[in-house]
Amino acid sequence: MGPKERIGLVLSDGTIIELENVCEKPEAGFEIDGMDLLQYEDRTFASWHTHPGSDNNLSVGDMHTFLNYPDWRHYIVGTDGTAEYFVEEGKLLQCE
Protein backbone atom coordinates (compact mmCIF):
# COMPACT_ATOMS: atom_id res chain seq x y z
CA MET A 1 0.00 0.00 0.00
CA GLY A 2 1.32 3.43 -0.97
CA PRO A 3 0.91 6.80 0.70
CA LYS A 4 -2.62 8.04 1.34
CA GLU A 5 -4.16 10.90 -0.57
CA ARG A 6 -4.55 13.98 1.58
CA ILE A 7 -7.64 16.17 1.27
CA GLY A 8 -8.99 19.46 2.45
CA LEU A 9 -10.81 22.67 1.71
CA VAL A 10 -10.00 26.31 1.11
CA LEU A 11 -12.54 28.44 2.92
CA SER A 12 -13.91 31.73 1.59
CA ASP A 13 -11.71 33.70 4.03
CA GLY A 14 -8.56 32.01 2.62
CA THR A 15 -8.12 29.50 5.46
CA ILE A 16 -6.75 26.17 4.23
CA ILE A 17 -7.82 23.14 6.24
CA GLU A 18 -6.91 19.47 5.99
CA LEU A 19 -9.61 16.88 6.63
CA GLU A 20 -9.50 13.17 7.27
CA ASN A 21 -9.62 11.03 4.14
CA VAL A 22 -12.35 8.48 4.92
CA CYS A 23 -12.07 6.66 1.57
CA GLU A 24 -12.03 2.86 1.87
CA LYS A 25 -8.81 2.85 -0.20
CA PRO A 26 -7.19 6.20 0.67
CA GLU A 27 -4.05 5.36 -1.30
CA ALA A 28 -6.19 5.32 -4.46
CA GLY A 29 -8.84 7.98 -3.81
CA PHE A 30 -10.35 10.49 -1.47
CA GLU A 31 -13.63 11.02 0.33
CA ILE A 32 -14.64 13.73 2.77
CA ASP A 33 -16.78 12.75 5.73
CA GLY A 34 -20.35 14.00 5.35
CA MET A 35 -20.24 15.78 8.71
CA ASP A 36 -17.16 17.73 7.58
CA LEU A 37 -18.97 18.73 4.39
CA LEU A 38 -21.97 19.95 6.36
CA GLN A 39 -19.72 21.93 8.69
CA TYR A 40 -17.81 23.75 5.93
CA GLU A 41 -19.86 23.55 2.73
CA ASP A 42 -21.46 27.01 2.96
CA ARG A 43 -18.06 28.70 3.49
CA THR A 44 -15.97 26.73 1.01
CA PHE A 45 -14.23 28.33 -1.94
CA ALA A 46 -12.27 25.29 -3.14
CA SER A 47 -11.32 21.67 -2.52
CA TRP A 48 -7.83 20.22 -2.70
CA HIS A 49 -6.31 16.77 -2.63
CA THR A 50 -3.02 15.11 -3.41
CA HIS A 51 -1.96 12.47 -5.90
CA PRO A 52 1.05 11.04 -4.08
CA GLY A 53 3.37 9.33 -6.52
CA SER A 54 1.52 10.53 -9.64
CA ASP A 55 0.79 13.65 -11.66
CA ASN A 56 -1.99 16.18 -11.22
CA ASN A 57 -4.19 14.86 -14.03
CA LEU A 58 -7.84 14.10 -13.31
CA SER A 59 -9.02 10.63 -12.46
CA VAL A 60 -12.56 9.57 -13.35
CA GLY A 61 -13.45 9.85 -9.65
CA ASP A 62 -12.02 13.38 -9.50
CA MET A 63 -14.11 14.41 -12.48
CA HIS A 64 -17.36 13.13 -10.97
CA THR A 65 -16.63 14.68 -7.58
CA PHE A 66 -15.69 18.06 -9.04
CA LEU A 67 -18.85 18.18 -11.18
CA ASN A 68 -20.89 17.69 -7.98
CA TYR A 69 -19.46 20.96 -6.62
CA PRO A 70 -19.64 23.32 -9.62
CA ASP A 71 -19.35 26.50 -7.54
CA TRP A 72 -15.98 25.50 -6.08
CA ARG A 73 -12.49 25.60 -7.52
CA HIS A 74 -10.63 22.28 -7.28
CA TYR A 75 -6.90 21.75 -6.85
CA ILE A 76 -4.89 18.56 -7.37
CA VAL A 77 -1.34 18.48 -6.03
CA GLY A 78 0.75 15.90 -7.89
CA THR A 79 4.40 15.11 -8.46
CA ASP A 80 4.40 17.64 -11.32
CA GLY A 81 2.91 20.53 -9.33
CA THR A 82 -0.58 21.83 -8.69
CA ALA A 83 -3.42 21.95 -11.22
CA GLU A 84 -6.58 24.03 -10.82
CA TYR A 85 -9.93 22.91 -12.21
CA PHE A 86 -13.34 24.58 -12.39
CA VAL A 87 -16.79 23.90 -13.81
CA GLU A 88 -18.27 26.17 -16.46
CA GLU A 89 -21.59 25.52 -18.18
CA GLY A 90 -21.53 21.92 -16.96
CA LYS A 91 -18.03 21.22 -18.29
CA LEU A 92 -14.95 20.59 -16.21
CA LEU A 93 -12.04 22.75 -17.33
CA GLN A 94 -8.43 23.17 -16.26
CA CYS A 95 -6.97 26.61 -15.64
CA GLU A 96 -3.98 27.40 -17.79
DAZIBEL-V797574 format. One record per pair of residues at least 24 apart in sequence whose C-alpha atoms are under 8 Angstrom apart, sorted by the first residue. I is the first residue (numbers start at 0). J is the second residue. D is the distance in Angstrom with one decimal. If there is no record, write none. Layout:
i & j & d
I & J & D
I & J & D
This chain:
i & j & d
0 & 26 & 6.8
1 & 26 & 5.7
2 & 26 & 5.5
2 & 51 & 6.4
3 & 27 & 7.3
3 & 51 & 7.2
4 & 28 & 6.4
4 & 29 & 6.3
4 & 48 & 6.6
4 & 49 & 5.2
4 & 50 & 6.0
4 & 51 & 6.3
5 & 29 & 7.4
5 & 48 & 5.4
5 & 49 & 5.3
6 & 30 & 8.0
6 & 31 & 7.6
6 & 46 & 7.6
6 & 47 & 5.7
6 & 48 & 4.2
6 & 49 & 6.7
7 & 46 & 5.9
7 & 47 & 5.3
7 & 48 & 6.3
8 & 43 & 6.6
8 & 44 & 7.6
8 & 45 & 5.7
8 & 46 & 4.4
8 & 47 & 5.9
9 & 43 & 6.0
9 & 44 & 5.6
9 & 45 & 4.9
9 & 46 & 6.0
9 & 47 & 7.5
10 & 39 & 7.7
10 & 42 & 5.6
10 & 43 & 4.3
10 & 44 & 5.2
10 & 45 & 6.8
11 & 42 & 5.5
11 & 43 & 5.4
11 & 44 & 4.9
28 & 60 & 7.7
43 & 71 & 7.2
44 & 70 & 7.8
44 & 71 & 5.3
44 & 72 & 6.4
45 & 71 & 4.7
45 & 72 & 4.4
45 & 73 & 5.4
45 & 74 & 7.4
46 & 71 & 7.0
46 & 72 & 6.5
46 & 73 & 4.8
46 & 74 & 6.2
47 & 73 & 5.8
47 & 74 & 4.5
47 & 75 & 5.8
47 & 76 & 7.5
48 & 74 & 6.6
48 & 75 & 5.3
48 & 76 & 6.3
49 & 75 & 5.6
49 & 76 & 4.6
49 & 77 & 5.9
50 & 75 & 6.9
50 & 76 & 6.0
50 & 77 & 4.8
50 & 78 & 7.3
51 & 77 & 6.2
51 & 78 & 6.8
52 & 77 & 7.2
52 & 78 & 6.2
53 & 77 & 5.7
53 & 78 & 5.5
53 & 79 & 7.9
54 & 78 & 5.0
54 & 79 & 5.4
54 & 80 & 7.6
55 & 79 & 6.6
55 & 80 & 6.8
55 & 81 & 6.4
55 & 82 & 5.9
56 & 82 & 7.7
62 & 91 & 7.3
65 & 91 & 7.6
66 & 90 & 7.8
66 & 91 & 6.8
